[in-house]
Amino acid sequence: MRLAYLMRMRFTHILQRNREDILPENVDFKLIDHFEKVTDKDAAVYTRKMAREEGIFAGNSCGAAIKGVLQLKHHFNKNDVVVVLLHDSGSRYIGKIYNDDWMRERGFLEEEKTKASEIVAHHNGKRLITADVNDPLSKVMVEMKQFEISQVPVFENGKSVGSISDHNIFQKILDDPLIKEFPVKQIMEEPFPEVDGNFSIDDLSKLFNNENRAVIVNLGVDKQHIITLQDMMNAIGN
């Protein structure tokens, strides 16, 4: 497929250089199969994205080209080879695309959201306190008091299968004081939701409710942390 991109031609736009109404003498429309529209914001965001993630200091039209191809990704299959020409330098956009104030004034700047990995970084390397399904509730209660925590994930063979919370324990003991010697698998609740470290604070907040007050963060093999409601409040406060 032969492609060309279109950035709001015949529409109002902010940066004029990459969509002037100049038609080169050598243009041959028979060689162009498709025009793709890309917004000013997307062009600017992807221009900065290339610099930040790929180390490519390109101009605004290059960001538009990359975004245009990504918008067409469903037209390609795994064997297609896509070539994108990055024909513009970023040097002429220092005061615009690469200027945070300029981007922010136009509503183009995508503010970075706090991620789950950043929230658990404040745990300072503390290990995740867990319970085994066969642990007696009394043992779990001692650890909860010792480490001053209000909820514990329950594991079986390395997998989270349930949870214990101080609220749940309180209600169970009121109903039956002898339950303290029962294995936690008999009284545990649903397991906490699990997410990866890239989960944003906005998405994390949707997982908290009256029934769920914690989330497990997986950062790799044997690298798990827990985010509690208090962690969320601290992150929002910061």
Secondary structure as UniProt FT lines:
FT   STRAND          4..6
FT   TURN            9..10
FT   HELIX           17..19
FT   TURN            25..26
FT   HELIX           29..31
FT   STRAND          35..37
FT   HELIX           40..54
FT   HELIX           60..71
FT   HELIX           73..75
FT   TURN            78..79
FT   HELIX           90..93
FT   TURN            94..98
FT   HELIX           100..105
FT   TURN            106..107
FT   HELIX           116..120
FT   HELIX           121..123
FT   TURN            124..125
FT   STRAND          131..132
FT   TURN            133..134
FT   HELIX           137..147
FT   STRAND          151..156
FT   TURN            157..158
FT   STRAND          159..165
FT   HELIX           166..175
FT   HELIX           177..181
FT   HELIX           184..186
FT   STRAND          194..196
FT   TURN            197..198
FT   HELIX           201..205
FT   TURN            206..207
FT   STRAND          214..218
FT   TURN            221..222
FT   STRAND          224..228
FT   HELIX           229..237
//
